[in-house]
Amino acid sequence: MVTNATVTEFVLLGFSESPRVQTILFFIFLTIYITTWLGNLTIIVIVIVMPQFHTPMYFFLANLAVMDISDSTVTTVKMLWGLISHTNSISYHWCTAQIFFFHFTGGAVVFFLVIMAVDRYIAIYKPLQYVLIMHQGVCIGLVAGAWLGGFAHSIVQVALILQLPFCEPNILDNFYCDVPQLIKLACTDTYVTELLMVSNSGLLLTLIFCILLASYTVILVKIRTHVTDGKHKALSTCAAQIIVMSFNFVPGMFIYDRPFQVFPADKIASVFYTLITPMLNPMIFTLRNREMKDTIKKMIRKMITFVIKE
């Protein structure tokens, strides 16, 4: 019987075998990763430091920033090291660990976007009771629930992999380890495993995405027909959340909704899902939020003034 010990490492094909191209990609992806950190860290610091941002919406926004940093780090650090060192191998155990943390953070983001939709629903439909309903204990509990949901989802994904035997070949046509590509290397029939993967990832993503689209449609109708004060701000906030939701769900559905086949475009979708989206999320919320933009400008002015005085 073939055991997992047969394969001790996997080879990640990445994007190119050319050292020149790898170096160029390194600096491009490093810039994206640094931008992701700066954008999300700025939101986290502002929400913590500025009292006017101590509200449920901004509390959730700061937690989403933490998740985006975590989600991006899981895949990007290993990829950057591979590009600059021109090495493309990853051990079996590190590959499994990467799958666990990737689905842990990614699953948490998915469940968290549901929470943000619920928050907007209560804010629009129960404005007078909003503060009472969304008090600190509830907000913390919801965030913890999102992380627990991501953990449960991730455990299932890792369980799918651990029960599979692997042998030659050990080449993954991707820049990180993930379930769809890894299943193809198993030395056994993976029909049931792939169906389980789709039901736990693809169908779940599609179902949640459809529910969120329906809920945001209801919210937008309510805003346009009944809300008078702060209508523009409410529409802007919901529009930003819809854009972020689409960026997170659509690439994931493209990858996980298709059992038994892997497309070359999966790698492009993976880049968008793991690198671009965590970078764009803070930009979308910041650029569409006048209060956040004004605060950032004030902080920059204070920093410049402090540096000049020094």
Secondary structure, 3 states (H helix, E strand, C coil): CCCHHHCCEEEECCCCCCHHHHHHHHHHHHHHHHHHHHHHHHHHHHHHHCHHHCCHHHHHHHHHHHHHHHHHHHHHHHHHHHHHHCCCEEEHHHHHHHHHHHHHHHHHHHHHHHHHHHHHHHHHHCCCCHHHHCCHHHHHHHHHHHHHHHHHHHHHHHHHHHCCCECCCCEECCCCCCHHHHHCCECCCCHHHHHHHHHHHHHHHHHHHHHHHHHHHHHHHHHHHHCCCCHHHHHHHHHHHHHHHHHHHHHHHHHHCCCCCCCCHHHHHHHHHHHHHHHHHHHHHHHCCHHHHHHHHHHHHHHHHHHHHC
